[in-house]
C-alpha cells in the first residue's frame, strides 16, 4: 500500500474546489476536531461540570463517539486517499464529498442531542454513513480486482458493531458493551493489517534512500500472517468472553507475538526520521495494550481502563495521527518530513496516552490526572487541525491553483 500523491482522475466534477478533491481533506480535520470536542465534553461530564444532551449514558456516548465517530471519519479519509492508489480508479470529488461529510456530521449531532432528537435518527444516520463507505470501497476494490478485499469484511462488521452498540445503549442486549468490544477489536485488527504493512515498507524505503541496505525490515511473510491470526483469535474470544482466563492467555500470547513482529522492522534505525519512527512508536502500543488487557483479566492490580486506553488513546490515536500527517503531506505535494509542529503532535499524543494509562496507578488525584492527560491528548489533535487543515485545503507553495 502506498500513501503518496493521488494519481487517478477526478470523479464528481473536475472543476471542484481543492477542499472537495478527495474526502480526506475534510475528514482528517473534522475527525481530529471531533476528537477534541468528545474528550472535552466527556471530561467535563465526568467531573460533574455539565450534563450531556444525549440519551446515551455519558461513558457509552464517549466510547461510541471515539470509536464509531472519530475513527469512522479517519477510516473514510484514509480510504479516500488510499483507494485511488490501490486501484488506479478516479478520486471522488465535488458534491459527493460534501454529501458524505455532511452525513457523518449529521450522525454526530443527532447522537449528541439524542435526548431531544429521536435516537433512531442517530442510529440510521450513523449506520447509514458506514454503509455508504462500505458501498464505495466495495465498488472500487471489486471493480479493480484489488487484493484489499479483507478490508471490506472489516468495514461490514464495523457497521454491524455500530448498530450493536446502539442496541446495547438502548438496553436491547444482555451485554450492552458487546458492540463496543466488537468495534474495538476490528480497529485493532485493522491496525495490525494496515500498520503491519506500511510500517516496514516505509522504513525499508527510507533506509534504502539513505543508502543503508544491511538488515532491512522483514517484509510480510507467513510469520506476520500467523501473528494477525493469533491476534484475531484473541480479540474474537475477548469480544464474547471478556473475563475468561483463556481470553487473557490468548491476549498475552498475541501481545508477545506482536512485540516480536515489531522487532523485525528495524525501527531504531529510522529514529532520525520522525515520520517513519513514529509509526514504530505508535504500533508499540498494540502489543503493550494486548499484554495489559490480558494482565487486567488475570489480576485486578492492572485496571481494565488502563489497558483499553493503551489500545485506544495509544495505538488507535497515535497510529491514526501518524498516518494522517504522512498522508496529508504526501497527497498535497508537501515534503515528507516532520517539522516542529508535527513532532509536537507526536509528543503530545504519546504523553497524553501514557498519562491516561498510568492515571489509576499514580499517587495524585485521579481526576487531575485525567484532566491533564485529556488536555495533552486533545492538544495533539488541535495542533493537527491548526497545522494540517490549511495544508489539506490550500495548494502547496508555488503550485498553480
PEVEN-V305652 format. One record per residue. PHI is phi in whole degrees, 0 to 359 (none if undefined). Layout:
phi
PHI
PHI
//
This chain:
phi
none
242
234
212
297
296
240
290
287
253
247
103
128
293
269
293
298
304
290
251
260
109
293
299
299
262
293
298
291
295
297
297
294
295
300
297
296
297
294
297
295
292
297
295
293
297
276
79
280
201
250
285
277
249
285
286
297
307
294
297
296
302
296
296
286
288
277
261
262
300
293
295
294
290
298
299
296
299
295
294
273
274
300
301
286
295
251
76
271
294
283
284
222
70
296
296
296
300
294
287
294
297
296
299
294
299
297
297
289
297
287
299
255
287
288
249
283
308
306
294
295
297
299
298
291
294
291
299
299
294
294
297
298
297
298
298
298
296
300
289
288
291
298
267
68
290
281
275
298
303
294
296
295
296
298
298
293
294
297
296
296
298
297
298
295
296
298
296
294
272
78
267
239
294
247
293
266
299
296
298
296
296
298
300
298
294
294
297
294
296
298
297
283
286
299
287
265
282
297
292
294
293
294
299
299
294
298
292
295
276
78
256
246
268
51
289
304
283
280
304
215
297
299
298
299
295
295
298
297
296
294
298
296
298
290
296
291
298
301
267
224
291
254
284
296
296
301
301
298
293
295
297
296
298
298
296
294
295
296
297
300
297
294
278
257
55
298
296
292
258
293
279
243
298
296
271
298
294
297
293
298
290
295
299
295
294
297
298
294
297
294
298
294
297
295
296
291
281
226
289
299
269
294
301
298
294
296
298
284
298
279
273
293
268
300
292
291
293
293
294
295
299
287
297
294
293
296
298
295
295
280
253
79
273
298
276
212
268
277
296
296
294
300
299
301
296
297
295
292
288
295
298
295
299
293
294
294
276
310
293
255
277
277
228
302
299
294
296
297
297
295
295
299
297
294
297
297
294
299
298
287
294
295
299
301
291
270
253
299
302
297
289
252
235
290
295
306
88
276
284
280
//
